[in-house]
């Protein structure tokens, strides 16, 4: 009861802070951390007060559900659910991603090949709308339109204050098989087999992702929850997780360390800060080997352009940031990866199969109009994060635009947490613009909240 009273007080504080924002001023959340790579416009507004909305309200281990506040990080959520032998159906790979952020901005991980995306395990959610009202949205009922359009709305329709989500039981550890492929078609065939059968080589598969180092060297990591695992590895010290895929055919991690295996080195991006050098790694405190620390360093560079100025002084070309996650239909994944290797050349890239969650009862799978993946279609999320030199005669953004064209030609979709270059007509076609506008007009009639296109694409 106390947790509920505290929650209600925190919601009241949030609404009062919203009322204090003058009409015409941008509305944003006052957050300490962010996993976005889109440029954020500085405003004079202090931001909405979300203090007190960052916890787990309740876990029901029998019903396998949890009531969670919108600003709760997955790090705190996992700490609360693992005590009951449970975890969210999908746990995005970085600790400080919030549940509300993963639902309004999408998320993915290695259980997505059978559990879909995080918003698909939401049973209901409370949303602070642009009209400064709290609306409880469910799959059915008077606010079903908000329920299905909230995913990928990026705060343009409101902010989640509470979400009720499903949980799944887990074991103490995850046994891993690192399976190497030298032909991309063999890799995609294996993904299709695991999705269809839920197993590989006669053993069950509970989690699946992978890494491509080159078109001739790619790995699937097949995980099985188990209480009977061999000695467990630890990649929070000197060892680096992604390198282990080349070094070991079998491995095992505690479930906790498996869920955060990518966070310690921000996949492989910690190399940009020298953290993978053995000497630097010994000196760099373990508590700073976290994605949010690296992200703060990146934001510092974006603001002050220290590395860019050094590059100019050394006569090096300017660089274009290429930080994207894209969903490609499984049958086009091999061709897209070859195109990417030839035209972009960044390596490694992350591979995470996904499929909209199958319905548990009668009826067809639910569709999500602002990120319209097709029910029954298997996809592979391809993640690549870094920068490339801007070629002579080219402009900043050219490589990202070419990627957007290739994704569309492959019948895929691109997540919107980073730079996007679509014109408005293409954006509306790809991201449910007509549906978004109807819901926007209902729940934010004065358009106090920044629009979806303006958040994702428009530069100010």
Phi, psi and omega in degrees: 000321179297319179299321180293318178297317178298321179297315180298321177295320179295322177294319177299318177299317179300315182293323177295321179293328175294316180298333182281348179283120182298144175305137181092345177275142177300144178254129178214166177273144173271091184247144177281329184232161177209145174248019179271150173245003174287145176295139179249131181281129177290138179229163176278350181286140179286349181092157181289137183281105180254014176298139182088002180244034187237029184231178175262121183281319182196148172235124176255099185291339180280314177279347182058051175225159177220143170259123191227139176284154190295331182265010178290129177283155176295333176301312180288324179296315179297320178302321182286322185277326181297334177299337179257010183071029183230161173212157171302155183297329175224126178245104177306155199282350183246136190301321189266007168298132179268157179298314178299322179293321180291331180277315180281341182238006180076156177200167184200156171194190193289348174269002185288346179291342174231345180254001177072217183250162187305324182293343182282348176257012176275128177268324175199160177209146173267132184235129167281114184273173177295343176272008180062038175243152174261120182241132174265114184255133179229169180299330178237161177109189190291342182242028179296331179295321177290323181301315186276340180262350180297317178299130181073016176274347170058035179081002181283344178250351182144182183234135179285129175258331178213140177226138173257122186234156174277152177236163177230150178286147178225163177263184184289329188219171175233118175274134187241141169241123179260103188258121183270143176230138178256354175231131185294327178296325176293323176298310182292327174298319179295319177300314179299321179293318179296317179298318183287322188253342184070020180204167176215128179055039174082000180245141182294150178236119178260339183212144183209125167211189183188181182218136170252119173271330175196165178302340179260004179212100179223155185227140165257134175253112184254118185251143177229122177294136184204151171256003183234065185261155173291181177309139188269140175276161178223116182250027175263358180253236183283326181289148183242128193299309189296333177292334182295337181297328179276341189259338187225138174271335178227147182204173175204142178227152168300154180302319179300310182289332175295315182299330182249022184298329182273343187287324186305318181244019179050056194061259178235006188286348177297342180298334180295339180254008179079007189289343180272353175289131186306320181290312179299321183296323178293328183273333182284117183303139182302327182292344177263359176272075184214151182297324182292328176294313179298321182295323177296322177296321178295317179297323176299316178296320179299322182285319191252347173056040181295306181297323180295321179293322177297317178300318179296318180298326180274001178079017180275152180290153173297160184239146176259130177286128178234092183233103188211154164234129181230147176255122181241133175308142186305319184288349176251004186294315182300315179296318180296318181297322177293318177300315182297316180299323182281321190259338180246309170081007178285145180205146359284176170230149181269143178237124181222103179296147177209162181202138176306141185297134179290142179296142179274346180227195180297154178105173183269166179294145179288143175251158186235104195296335182273355172211076196280071168290152186269128175302139180084353180264133175268139180233166169233122171284128179244118182247132179216133192218112180172213179211160178228149178294141177278118184292156178301130181088352178263170181236155175301128182106344183298318181293318178298320178296321179294325177295317178301318179296317181295322178296314180296319179296331179276358182078024184256190180221155180241133174293157190247024180280352184230200184296138175223150189229012182295146167284167188296322181297314179295319180299313180299322180293321185277332189236034170064043186301318182295316178295317180301316183296321179296318179288322177302313182296330180283315190260348177220064190299332179267003180052050176290325183274143180301139182292162183295313180297319181295323177292316191273331192233306191300137177262137180243000000 
